[in-house]
Amino acid sequence: MATTYIWDVQQVELVNSGSFPKAITRATWQCTATADSGVTKQQVGVIEFDISNLSTSTYVPFEQMTKQQIIDLVTATVHFDVIQNGLSFPEFYVADFSNTTTNTATIISSNIPGAVTTSTPSP
C-alpha cells in the first residue's frame, strides 16, 4: 500500500537582520498523508530558524524564494522521515468471527491489497 505525503507551508515570520532583509525566522508547516483508500492523516507544526548562521553567499531574500524552496527549507530542518513515519498507515484487518459453525473469520475490510476474504483462526 502506498501513502502519498504532501508538505505545505502555511505561514512564515520574517525579520530584517543586518545583511539579511526579510529572513525567515519561523514557519508553520503541514504534512498530509493520504492512503490509497483515500483516508488522510495530518500533522501541523512550527519550526524556528536560527538566522545567526546565515551566509551572505547562500542567503536568498524572501521575495525571491518559491514556495517549494521554503518547503525544502522546512523539510531539511525538521525530521521529515520521523513525521512521515508517524503519519503512515499500519496494515490492518477488520474481521468478523461470528460464524461459529464453520469456525472461519470473514475479513470485512483491510488496507492490504489482495487481502483474503476468509481465513481459519488458529485453535
Secondary structure, DSSP 8 states (H G I E B T S, - for coil): --EEEEEEEEEEEEEEETTEEEEEEEEEEEEEEEETTS-EEEEEEEEE--GGG--TTT---GGG--HHHHHHHHHHHTTHHHHHHHT-----EEEE---TTTT-EEEEEESSTT--SEE----
